[in-house]
């Protein structure tokens, strides 16, 4: 089983439990936030949670992704400015 296939299975399970559709990036972020190193650890963590706890984590994931996107946009703007100044 490939990592990508494993993430699709995780997303399917999460959708069945919560009705929230997520993608590979959100799965990766959940892995990072939960400190899981492999699909088995991820599934163990997932199985121990109630559906409401899982929904709460999904909200945290959305907030974290928005924070990272804003930071990345800010860095890109800075690098673009530096490029114009020193070009």
C-alpha positions, -999 to 999 in steps of 0.1 A, spaced: 0 0 0 14 34 -10 14 64 14 -10 82 -10 -34 52 -9 -32 52 29 -41 89 30 -71 83 8 -83 56 32 -78 79 62 -98 106 44 -126 82 36 -129 71 73 -129 107 85 -156 116 60 -177 86 70 -174 96 107 -178 134 104 -191 142 70 -161 165 65 -141 159 33 -104 165 36 -74 160 14 -38 148 16 -25 181 30 -50 180 59 -41 144 66 -4 153 67 -11 181 91 -31 158 114 -2 134 114 21 162 124 -2 176 151 -8 141 165 28 131 163 20 99 144 48 83 125 30 57 105 -6 47 94 -10 23 123 -3 51 149 -27 74 130 -55 48 130 -50 40 167 -53 77 175 -83 80 152 -100 50 168 -96 64 203 -115 96 195 -151 103 195 -166 119 164 -169 152 182 -132 152 192 -123 144 156 -144 173 143 -126 196 168 -92 184 155 -104 191 119 -112 227 129 -77 231 144 -63 217 112 -81 244 92 -69 271 115 -33 258 114 -34 256 76 -47 292 73 -19 304 97 7 286 75 -7 299 43 -7 335 57 30 331 68 39 316 34 22 345 16 40 370 38 74 353 31 67 352 -6 59 389 -6 91 397 13 112 376 -11 96 392 -41 104 427 -27 140 417 -20 143 404 -56 131 437 -70 154 457 -48 185 437 -56 178 428 -92 
